[in-house]
Amino acid sequence: MRVWEVQNDWGIDNMRLVEKPEPAAGPGQVVVAMHAASLNYRDLMTVLGKGAFRELPAIPFSDGAGEVVEVGSGVTRVQVGDRVCPMFFQSWIDGGPSAEKRGHSLGGPLPGVLQDRMLLDAEGVSQVPGHLSWEEAATLPCAALTAWRALMVEGKLQTGDTVLLLGTGGVSTFALQFAKLFGAKVIVTSSSDEKLEQAKAMGADHGINYRRTPEWAKEVKTLTAGEGVDHVLEVGGAGTINQSLDAVRVGGRVMVIGVLSGFSTEIAMRSIYMKNIRVIGMSVGSREHFETMCDAIDRHRLQPVIDTVLPFEAIPDGLRRMQSGEHRGKICFSYG
């Protein structure tokens, strides 16, 4: 079977497509024939040597979808022919996060989805909505689930709430879809007027070009009659966190999801305690969260936004597209 590995040293140019033997299912295990994968920023960082892998060669990428083709003894959750996604956290089944539940993630430290056949614990896969294509299903385990948990689980989103989304990447785009699905108002920031118009076409109520309006938190307050928003999905990190704290209302929530502009900065502590802000670190979610989300996606026939679909052989090209920042929505790969 075909497998993409990072070999010898970190970097996109050090990825190689190699052949390996196909796995066989043991007790409690399944083999999944992978049909599609989707790319997250974490995957790019992993290939560049900034992820959870410590040794080479390494099989990257965490998100994919495929068909169960073999089940081991004792497996009852799924059967041959089921369409499934492997869960990002293989051991986070339900309940809140813990070190143990978060210690077994695909694409680092566990081998990732860039392989034709995956051997997985049967507890670590979940079925996906039938109306989705393989590529659409492959976008769900990280980007969609992070957005869902941020808004619906931790944020307890209510009709009429106001949500601030930074950028139009995978998590932000899913958050826009979920927020509008449940009757929230949405403000989106971007450096691209074209992307802001696309976000408005999807239902965003307001768009702010942060290059023209570098102090965008002030504009957010103007758009909310001086109150600030109920929820911020903070994906920028060091370069945006203090504006996010300024843009949220008293008693609001800032969900810290990404660090695109870095990890370290001086935090506006006064804003946190004076405004009673709830700052919550976010990293994907449980299998139970995933299944609840998929029920909603199925019920409302929601369609993930895909930027482009590339062949399995073009994994490096997809990584370079993510590096360019030109994408909107998810970059996906078809295994053919």
Helices and strands as residue ranges (DSSP letters): E 2-6, G 12-14, E 15-19, E 29-38, H 41-47, E 63-71, E 83-86, E 117-121, G 122-124, E 125-127, H 134-138, I 140-144, H 145-148, I 149-154, E 162-166, H 170-181, E 185-190, H 193-201, E 206-209, H 216-223, E 229-234, G 237-239, H 241-247, E 248-256, H 269-274, E 278-281, H 287-300, E 306-311, G 312-314, H 315-324, E 330-334
